[in-house]
Amino acid sequence: MCQTARRPSTPGSAGLGYHQAVSLPLDDTRQIAEEHESYNATLVRREDDTDDLACFWVRFDGEPTPFEPGQYMTIGVVTDGKMLQRPYSVASSARQTADGYEMYVRHVPVMRFTTALWRLPLGHRMRMIGPKGKFMLEPEDERTHLFISTGTGIAPFISMMRTLLEDGTARRAILLHGVSYVSDLGYRDLLERWQETGEYPAIYVPTVSRPNDPANAGWQGRTGRVEANVASVCDELDLTPANCVAYICGNPEMIVSAEGVLLERGFEKPQVKTELYWPKAREPRPAAAPATTG
């Protein structure tokens, strides 16, 4: 696994966010092309949350392409003579594209795209295409928005809220985010600040699925898988089919289970919008695991 220095990104002499890799995957001998005719963008900034979670900003060479919050871009590099690429939801505001598109990425320790991405220095050339996707907000929707996510699936919701905030049209939101480890709670500082200051009318509901792991010592919040918390959150915050619309993004098994919980509570299919981060699993896991609050 790539080990990286978690230092704040600051503008450098070339206008790139600072990042210094401590070490690289020693067994990855693939050749990544520094230049290629298909490249049309540059990696301009990187910030690491953990050894395997980081935000990357990629900027087009020319004018930025408009996108709607919830859509994704596909980024890639030529590796061993072939284009290696992967789509990622944009986490940045749709109104802030000049400095690049922010993507929240987990490093998967296999010889695919993320291992190549973790090796790239700032300033490396890339290909970026998009935007694509239909996981977008309904226009002028005054219902409470229940955002349900696991892991990096939180990214499109961050983009949605950032964009609405800039537009002056913030919508009341409940953001339920499930992770295995406390350290994986991406954007936690931002969401806690929004909630505490009222800058955005959001309630942040993080949950940790492995509370007994030593890495989660001291965690006082909710526990259990995120889908196991959906019903209790709806009850506690009075979220009903009459006043709420749900958006779900992340693990496909979680999506199937969380959607099932909402449908059982009377939500109609059009009220539950979903975005799978990889192909749907054949067997959804049950949502009946115990959930607690600390």
N, C-alpha and C positions, 0 to 999 in steps of 0.2 A: 504493500500500500504506500502511496505517496505521502511522505511526511512534509508538511509545509509550515513556514513561519506564520503565525497569526498576528500580523501587524496591521495597523490602520493604513488604508490606501490614501495616499496624498498625491496631489499633482506633482509630477516630476518634470524634468527639463523638457521632455518630449510630450508633455500633456498626458502622460499615462499614469494610472493609479499604481502606487508602489506595491510590489510584492516580491519577496525573495524566497525561492524554494530551498529548503534545507537539504533534501535528498530526493532522488527520483527512483521509480521502480527499476531496480537493477536488471530484472529479467525481461524488460521490455526493450527489445533491440530493433523495433520497427523504425523505419526511416520516415520521418514526417517532413514533407516538402515545405521549405521556407517560402517559396514562391510557386504559383501555378496560375495558368490562364483563367481558371474558374474563380480565383479569389477576388472578392469584392468588398471585403471588410477587414477590420483589425480588432484584436483583443486589446482593449484599452485600460481595463481596470479589473482588479480581483480583490475580494475580501474573504478570508477564511473564517468560518465559525468554529469548525473542528477540523480534525485531520481529513475527514471525508465529506464535509459539507462546506460549500463555498458559493459565493455570488460572483458571477462573471458578467462583465459589460462588453458587448461587441458593437462596434460602430461601422456603419456603411461608409464606403469611400466617398460617395456622393451625398445627395440630399437624403435625409431619413425618410423612410416609408411610413405613412400613417398606419395605425392599427387601433383596434378596439380592445379595451381591457377584457382579458379572458382568452385572447388569441395567442398563438404560439409562433415562434420563429424556429427554423431549422439551421443549425450551425454545423460546420464540418471542416476537416482538413484532409489533404491527400496523404495517405499513409501506405507505404509500400506500393505506390503507383495507383492506388484505388481511393476514391472518395469515401471517407468514413464520416458519418454524420448522424445527428439525432435531433429530434424536435424538443423544444422546451418552452413552457409557458413564460410569457414576459411578466416580470414582477414590477417593473417600473411604471410610472404614470404614462398614460398615452399622450400626455401633454408635454412630456420631457423626453424627447428622442434625439436631440442634437448630440448628446454626449454618449449615446449608445443605448442598447436595450439590455436591461438587467435580467439575468436568468439565475435561478436558484438550483444548484446541481449537487447531487450526491455521487461521490466516486464509487463505482462498482469495480471491485478488484479482479477484473477479467480483462483479457486483451481485446477490448472494444473501444468505443469512442471516449468514455470518460477517463480511461487511463492515459490516452493520448492528450486529452484536454488538460489533465493535471500536469503534464510535462511542458506545456506551452509557456514561454516567457511572454511578458507583456510586450506588445508591439508585433506579435506574430500575426501573419496574414491568415485569413480564413475565408470560407465561403458562408454567406448567410442568405437564406431565401425565406420568403413569407411577406406578410403574415398570412396565416391560415387558421381555420377553426370557427366553430359556431357556438362555443361556450361563452355566451355574452349576456349582459344584463338586458332585461326588458326595458324599453323606454318609459320614463316617467312612472315608475312603479313605486307606490308609497307604502307597500307592505313591508313588514319587518323581514330582513334578509337573513336566513340561517345559512351560514357558510360552514360546511363540514369537510374536513380534510385530514389526510395523513401525510407525514413527511413533507417532501417538497411540493406536494399538492396544494400547499398554502399559497403558492406563488400567484396564481391568477386572481385570488381574492385580495392580495396586497395591491395588485395593479388596479383592481376595481375600486377599492377604497381610496387609494391615492388619487385616482383620476376624478372620482366624485368629489373629493375634498377640494381639489384644485378648481373644479367647475362650480363650486359653491352649491352643490346639490347632494350633499351627503345623505345617505339613507340609513336608518337605524339598522344595525347589523349585530348578529350574534356569531362570533367566530369560534367554532369548536374544532380544536386541532389536536390530533392524536399522534404520539410518538412513543418509541420504546424507552428512550433516555431523555432526561431533562436537558442535556446538552444539545439535543436535536430540535429544541423548540425555536425554530428560526423566526426572526422578526419579533421575538418576545419583547425586547425593549421598546420597540416602536408601538406595539399593540398595547402594552401596559401604560405607556405614556398617553396614548390617545384616550384610553379609558379613564385614567386618573385626572387628566386635564380637561376632558370633555371636548378636546379638539376635534375628535370624530365621535359620533354617537354610537359607539361599539361596546359590546361586552365580550371580553376575551375569556374563553373557557378552554384552557389546555388540560390534557389528560395524559398520564403516563401509564403504559401497559405493563411495565415490569417494576412495580414499586419496591419489590424486595431485593432487587439487584443493588449491590454496594454502590454502583455508580449513581444511583438515585437516592442515596442517603440524604435525609433532611427534607425530602419533598413532602409538602403539606397539602397539595392540591388534589384534584380528582385523580382517580386511578381506573384502570380498565381500558379496554379497547374503545376507540372513539364511538363506534356504532352502539356499544353497550351503554353509552351515556346519552344517546339521542332522546330517548323517551323521558328521562328525568329532567333534562334541560328544557324540553318542551313544557313539561308540567310546571317546573319552577318559574319559568319566564312567561308562562301563559301564551305559548306559541301554538296557534291552531290553524286549520285550513282556511279560516275566515280572515286571518290577519297576517299570514306568513307565506313566503316563497322560499324554497330550499335549493341550494346549489351544492353539489358534492363532487369532490375531486381527489384522486389519489389511487390507493390500492383497489383494484377491481372487486375483490372479495368484500372489502369494506363497503364499497358503493352499493353492491347488491343487497347487503344486509341493512345498511342505513336506509336505503330507498324502501326496503320492505317494511321497516319500522314506521316510516312516515305514511306509506300507503295504508297500513293497518289502522293508522290513526285518522284516516279520512282524507288525507291529501290526495288530490287528483294527479295523474301522471304529468300534465303540463306544469304543475306546481313544483315538480322535483326534477331539476336539471342536472345532468351528470357529465363528467369528463373522466374517462379512463386513462391512466398513465401507462398501461400496457394491456395486452389482450385479456379479455374477461376470463376469469377462472371458471372451470366447469361446475365446481361445487362451492356455493357461498358458505362461509363460516357462520355459525349462529351468532346472533347479537345478544344472547342471553347471559353472557359472562357478567359476574357481579361488578358493579361500579360503585365507587364510594367517593365521598368528598372529605377532605381533611380539615 
